[in-house]
Amino acid sequence: MILKGTNLKLSFGGLVAVKNVSFEIKEKSIFGIIGPNGAGKTTLFNIISGVYRPETGTLYYKDKDITKLPTYKRARLGIARTHQIVKPLGELTVIENVMVGACFGKKNYNLKQAQKVVLDVINFVGLSTKMFTLANQLNVAFKKRLELARALANEPEIVLLDEVLAGLNPKEVDSMLEIILKIKQNGITIIMIEHLMHATMKISDLIMVLDSGEKIAQGTPSEISNNQKVIEAYLGDPKLALQLVGEK
Ligand SMILES: Nc1ncnc2c1ncn2[C@@H]1O[C@H](COP(=O)(O)OP(=O)(O)OP(=O)(O)O)[C@@H](O)[C@H]1O
């Protein structure tokens, strides 16, 4: 297991956003986290990346207890993330943005070494033609790719993808799914939060379902789409329920 959480709990005032959630994630797999609005997905991501410390529970990265490590130390160990609201440095070009990611990565590269990684990553996510475009001139789909490139420039072992498919049209979703599968083929573990259920189902090896902070199910995509508890949790949102049973 590359990442393991046991009994993780976090509250905001009286609201328990994540309730004693445990999980184990296999190396080089795609682990999807789904759940209705307010289920605790982003809060759990923030616990994993180190933005929040859980009140109870332990987080292990390759058997090392990282529960109390700050975000930047987790990044150096190999845990990178994208953000739901993409935040590129708008006045910098694509290459400059990715350079920033590479220079703050775990390997302390000098500029020349970083440049090589940056060019590889930009090519990998399909941004070569936009290399010298200012980040704030990119459309949403390219901004999402840039966000991904910045995370990959850290040469991580785990990437946390926070709704990288949100706001993309079906063709862009398919291209992004291809990129995510290529990341997995390169030996990187992927943990993704998504609202687009059919897309998550298509590529995840294992899916964990949260509802009101609790883990209500875990299984393969087909197990999850037939799980009674999951179907009930999604009934409150007919659009999501339809996605769950296979409609697009
Ligand atoms: N910083 C915060 N302060 C107070 N309450 C918060 C905070 N962050 C999240 N919450 C609450 O915790 C619960 C879980 O929120 P979270 O954002 O983790 O859910 P989510 O599953 O990511 O939802 P969504 O799919 O809408 O992004 C919600 O009830 C939310 O209102």
The ligand as an ORCA input file, in Angstrom:
! r2SCAN-3c Opt
* xyz 0 1
  N     -13.648     25.439      5.984
  C     -14.851     24.998      6.322
  N     -15.547     25.549      7.354
  C     -16.752     25.095      7.720
  N     -17.392     24.058      7.117
  C     -16.758     23.481      6.086
  C     -15.475     23.910      5.630
  N     -15.098     23.126      4.594
  C     -16.103     22.252      4.389
  N     -17.093     22.461      5.284
  C     -18.326     21.670      5.398
  O     -17.933     20.307      5.555
  C     -18.806     19.448      4.799
  C     -17.969     18.666      3.794
  O     -17.498     19.575      2.824
  P     -16.540     19.151      1.610
  O     -16.211     20.394      0.862
  O     -15.420     18.340      2.133
  O     -17.523     18.220      0.772
  P     -17.384     17.741     -0.734
  O     -17.800     16.312     -0.736
  O     -16.037     18.067     -1.255
  O     -18.487     18.623     -1.444
  P     -18.575     19.186     -2.963
  O     -18.832     17.991     -3.806
  O     -19.758     20.091     -2.904
  O     -17.266     19.878     -3.274
  C     -19.848     20.357      4.163
  O     -21.000     20.360      4.973
  C     -19.181     21.716      4.140
  O     -20.138     22.750      4.218
*
